[in-house]
C-alpha cells in the first residue's frame, strides 16, 4: 500500500505509469528467465477518508485491473468506484 498526500490525480497517474513501465522487464533467476510485471489499483480522493475506506476501494480497483490482464494500472476517483 502506498499513501501519497497532497498529490494531484495527474501526478499520481504519471508516477503509476512510470512504475508499470519500469517494472516490466526480464530477469534471470536460478538459471531461468522470468518476466516481471506489476498491476496497480489506486484511488484518488479530495475528501478525507479513513485508511480502511481507501484500502477497500483501491482493492476493488485492483481486482478490475487484474481482470483486464497483467502489467497495467488503474487510477479512479474514490466516489466513482462506489
C-alpha positions as CSV (number, residue, x, y, z in Angstrom):
1,X,0.0,0.0,0.0
2,X,1.3,3.4,-0.9
3,X,-0.2,6.6,0.5
4,X,0.5,9.9,-1.2
5,X,-0.7,13.0,0.5
6,X,-1.2,16.3,-1.3
7,X,-0.8,15.0,-4.8
8,X,-2.9,15.6,-7.8
9,X,-4.5,12.8,-9.8
10,X,-2.3,13.8,-12.7
11,X,0.9,13.5,-10.7
12,X,-0.2,10.1,-9.3
13,X,-1.1,8.9,-12.8
14,X,2.4,9.8,-14.0
15,X,4.0,8.0,-11.1
16,X,2.0,4.9,-11.7
17,X,2.6,4.9,-15.4
18,X,6.4,5.0,-14.8
19,X,6.2,2.2,-12.2
20,X,4.4,-0.1,-14.6
21,X,6.8,0.7,-17.4
22,X,9.9,0.3,-15.2
23,X,8.8,-3.0,-13.7
24,X,8.2,-4.6,-17.0
25,X,11.4,-6.4,-17.8
26,X,13.0,-9.8,-17.8
27,X,15.4,-11.1,-15.2
28,X,17.4,-14.3,-14.8
29,X,16.9,-16.2,-11.6
30,X,18.1,-19.7,-10.7
31,X,19.1,-20.2,-14.3
32,X,15.7,-19.4,-15.7
33,X,14.3,-16.2,-17.5
34,X,11.4,-14.6,-15.8
35,X,9.3,-11.6,-16.8
36,X,8.5,-9.1,-14.1
37,X,5.3,-7.1,-14.2
38,X,3.2,-5.1,-11.8
39,X,-0.5,-4.4,-11.6
40,X,-1.7,-1.4,-9.6
41,X,-5.2,-0.3,-8.4
42,X,-5.4,3.1,-6.9
43,X,-7.9,5.7,-5.8
44,X,-7.7,9.4,-5.5
45,X,-9.9,11.4,-3.1
46,X,-10.0,15.1,-2.5
47,X,-12.2,14.4,0.6
48,X,-10.9,13.0,3.9
49,X,-11.3,9.2,4.0
50,X,-10.2,6.6,6.5
51,X,-7.3,4.3,5.6
52,X,-9.8,1.4,5.7
53,X,-12.1,3.1,3.2
54,X,-9.3,4.0,0.8
55,X,-7.7,0.5,1.1
56,X,-11.0,-1.3,0.4
57,X,-11.8,1.0,-2.6
58,X,-8.2,0.5,-4.0
59,X,-8.6,-3.2,-3.6
60,X,-11.8,-3.1,-5.8
61,X,-9.9,-1.2,-8.4
62,X,-7.0,-3.6,-8.3
63,X,-9.5,-6.5,-8.8
64,X,-10.7,-4.8,-12.0
65,X,-7.1,-4.3,-13.2
66,X,-6.3,-7.9,-12.7
67,X,-9.3,-9.0,-14.7
68,X,-8.0,-7.0,-17.7
69,X,-4.6,-8.6,-17.6
70,X,-1.1,-8.1,-16.3
71,X,1.2,-5.1,-16.3
72,X,-1.5,-2.4,-16.0
73,X,-2.7,0.2,-13.6
74,X,-6.0,2.0,-13.0
75,X,-6.4,5.2,-11.0
76,X,-10.0,6.0,-10.2
77,X,-11.7,8.7,-8.2
78,X,-13.0,7.4,-4.9
79,X,-16.6,8.4,-5.5
80,X,-16.6,6.8,-9.0
81,X,-15.8,3.4,-7.6
82,X,-18.6,3.1,-5.1
